[in-house]
Amino acid sequence: MVSITEKATTLLALHRPGDPVILPTVWDAWSANLAAQAGFAALTVGSHPVADSIGRPDNEGMTFGELLTRVTQITAAVDLPVSVDIESGYGQTPEALIDGLVEVGAVGLNIEDTVHGEGGRLREAQEHADFVGALRRAADAVGVHVVINARTDIFLRRIGEESDRSARAVARLALCAEAGADSLYPVGFHDDEVYRELVEALPLPVNAIADPASGDRGHLASLGVGRVSFGPLLQANLAARAAELLATWR
């Protein structure tokens, strides 16, 4: 068994701009084993697929405890670094979030700036950065360099004018970088020009989302991204294929 500190170090080192780590987004032990057997070096646990798998809505429709139960099953099934999408934090303190993740063997997290428990408001830029900073301090306190992937929903929710959306996303994420993030996630599907602008402007590896059925690792690498995840799209593609198979038996 690889130690949790070694897993954290490994996950961090895999974030290489231009040679991105691919983190298949999994939701249970079965999907985690599927990705591990395919040869991937690390995984991320997606909130949306996990919520779907236990009959809860996304956007913090499940509890942090329910998420940790599933993460426990995943880390018991695969001896790989595992990052976890903790949405906006489930109303927990940064200390409780870090303690919970480390206790179940997770070594990374994705934290977004949409606060689902408060009507879906967007955290102010400094407020989000302060939360990231508190997560970093909490991780330092337990002696594990939990890899923090700081996310903004500026693009996803089309907040504000499109003309300066990239600049506002960069400003938000730059504050998160200063606060202790390890990678930055301007979530959404962007054209090449926007990706290049983001990669050039941001000081840390950029996380891109991809559809595993149509995306291209080489192309995303050429844009300079350092991390790629699938959001709910791996589960959605498998569900579509399963529907095709089952349809022949109706």
Disulfide bonds with the S-S distance in Angstrom:
none
